[in-house]
Amino acid sequence: MTVDSAESTELHDRILGGWLGRIAGNMLGKPIESGDHWTRDRIDRYLRLADALPLTDYIPALDPPPDPADFVLHHDWPDCTRGNIHGSARDDDIDYAILGLDLLETHGSGFTTEQVGELWLLRLPYAQTFTAERAAYRNLANGLKPPVTATVRNPYQDWIGALIRADIHGWTSPDDPQRAASLARRDAVLSHTGNGVYGAMWAAAVIAAAFSATSARAALEAGLAEIPQSSRLARTVRRTIALYEAEVPWEEALAEVDKETSGLHWVHTIPNAAIITAGLLYGEGDFTATIALTVRGGLDTDSSGATAGSVAGVLCGAAEIPPQWTAPLEDRVRSAVFGFDGARISDLAERTVRLATG
């Protein structure tokens, strides 16, 4: 991919926007990451008590909390609440973006699923994996090979883990959703099947499309084009778009989707994809509104906030992200990936640009 100076500057701004947006959205959602406890109602009750509605900055920590049992924050809250953030806190939603960067730098876009697994064993501590990734890691350590690693003793095959690994494939495939989805699929099948894989393909394609899309809606449509139209994921995303187009208010739209996804775990790909879709649409192109609505939507708040932030960051570019989201990050990221703890976000973005233009 050859780009001139102006295009290179814009590409860098959008990729940096993706990194910053992902990290900011993740940090916004971390204090309330527990979808079986932090319902939309409880989130908004807490924010009202904290005088933080509308949500235009990181979530504040009330000291003392008004009701510790009702409003218990995630154990990482001292590092990810308003006024307490000094660089990003460690989180798997960011670790996998970093690990994906290392994968593409090491093996290029021709990487194999087996090489993804080898890199996990080399760079990622087992104790920092969860759900489907932990099951796949265990299977790798026991000598199993992909795609069997995704199916043996793994009840999490359609949860959100593969979707949170997809951003790097979108960032390095600007304006090429098909390529992004293909790379994401090759990564995802190490640990996921079915809608778990489709979620990764969809997210990567949406991010890739965001580099030139005229709106979040256009990027979402491009993402839908890369997954089976009959899949439950595609049907749920289309349903969420239809509710938005019918001018159903945000909260009512999510209540409707809740009914249709009832019974799915709060870390499942499908209901979280609906929340991401709603945040992007009802955010109406505003970065702050997008991540705020996504996180207020509940469920896996840090993961959905990260993906919505990544898309919104690419759409608007780093220069347009309000400083209350980026300044506290101090251009630093904590990571469990060996060799990357304390990395500069700007350096990660530069390395991503090189992959996108190489």
HELIX and SHEET records of a PDB file:
HELIX    1   1 SER A    5  GLY A   29  1                                  25    
HELIX    2   2 LYS A   30  ILE A   32  5                                   3    
HELIX    3   3 ARG A   40  LEU A   49  1                                  10    
HELIX    4   4 TRP A   77  CYS A   80  1                                   4    
HELIX    5   5 ASP A   92  HIS A  107  1                                  16    
HELIX    6   6 GLY A  108  GLY A  110  5                                   3    
HELIX    7   7 THR A  113  ARG A  123  1                                  11    
HELIX    8   8 TYR A  126  GLN A  128  5                                   3    
HELIX    9   9 THR A  131  ALA A  141  1                                  11    
HELIX   10  10 VAL A  148  ALA A  150  5                                   3    
HELIX   11  11 LEU A  163  ARG A  165  5                                   3    
HELIX   12  12 ASP A  167  TRP A  171  1                                   5    
HELIX   13  13 PRO A  177  ALA A  188  1                                  12    
HELIX   14  14 GLY A  194  ALA A  209  1                                  16    
HELIX   15  15 ALA A  216  LEU A  224  1                                   9    
HELIX   16  16 ARG A  232  GLU A  245  1                                  14    
HELIX   17  17 TRP A  250  GLU A  260  1                                  11    
HELIX   18  18 THR A  269  TYR A  282  1                                  14    
HELIX   19  19 PHE A  287  ARG A  296  1                                  10    
HELIX   20  20 THR A  301  CYS A  316  1                                  16    
HELIX   21  21 ALA A  318  GLU A  320  5                                   3    
HELIX   22  22 PRO A  323  THR A  326  1                                   4    
HELIX   23  23 ALA A  327  LEU A  329  5                                   3    
HELIX   24  24 ILE A  345  THR A  357  1                                  13    
SHEET    1   A 2 ARG A 332  VAL A 333  0                                        
SHEET    2   A 2 ALA A 343  ARG A 344 -1                                        
END                                                                             
